[in-house]
Amino acid sequence: MAVLIFTFFQVLSWIVIAHVILSYFMSPYHPLREAIDRIVNPLLAPIRQLLPFMGGLDFSPLILIILLRMLGQVLASFV
């Protein structure tokens, strides 16, 4: 069970990384990008509200990845 929980959060982290990479190369109206955006944007929105403006740099995906990895490890250790 712990491996399943850890793997879920790891896959979610990779989806966030794909979101960042695809945002540079793919149209926002591409079906794959829209699907990934529907998964990632609700997770990024609260973090973006808390972070101050950084001159056009968005560090919210990095913070989300760190939080997902930490949460995955903590939840997996309880199981």
RAZI-V911738 format. One record per backbone hydrogen bond with DSSP energy under -1.0 kcal/mol. CO is the residue of the C=O (numbers start at 1). NH is the residue of the N-H. E is the energy in kcal/mol with one decimal. If there is no record, write none. Layout:
BEGIN
co=CO nh=NH e=E
co=CO nh=NH e=E
END
This chain:
BEGIN
co=1 nh=5 e=-2.1
co=2 nh=6 e=-2.6
co=3 nh=7 e=-2.6
co=4 nh=8 e=-2.2
co=5 nh=9 e=-1.9
co=6 nh=10 e=-1.9
co=7 nh=11 e=-2.7
co=8 nh=12 e=-2.2
co=9 nh=13 e=-1.7
co=10 nh=14 e=-1.9
co=11 nh=15 e=-1.9
co=12 nh=16 e=-1.7
co=13 nh=17 e=-2.0
co=14 nh=18 e=-2.4
co=15 nh=19 e=-2.2
co=16 nh=20 e=-2.0
co=17 nh=21 e=-2.4
co=18 nh=22 e=-3.0
co=19 nh=23 e=-1.4
co=21 nh=24 e=-1.3
co=22 nh=26 e=-2.8
co=27 nh=30 e=-1.7
co=30 nh=34 e=-2.6
co=31 nh=35 e=-2.0
co=32 nh=36 e=-2.2
co=33 nh=37 e=-2.7
co=34 nh=38 e=-1.9
co=36 nh=40 e=-2.6
co=37 nh=41 e=-2.4
co=40 nh=44 e=-1.9
co=41 nh=45 e=-2.1
co=44 nh=48 e=-2.6
co=45 nh=49 e=-1.6
co=46 nh=50 e=-1.2
co=47 nh=51 e=-1.8
co=59 nh=63 e=-2.1
co=60 nh=64 e=-2.6
co=61 nh=65 e=-2.5
co=62 nh=66 e=-2.2
co=63 nh=67 e=-2.6
co=64 nh=68 e=-2.8
co=65 nh=69 e=-2.5
co=66 nh=70 e=-2.4
co=67 nh=71 e=-2.8
co=68 nh=72 e=-2.5
co=69 nh=73 e=-2.1
co=70 nh=74 e=-2.6
co=71 nh=75 e=-2.8
co=72 nh=76 e=-2.1
co=73 nh=77 e=-1.6
co=74 nh=78 e=-1.1
END
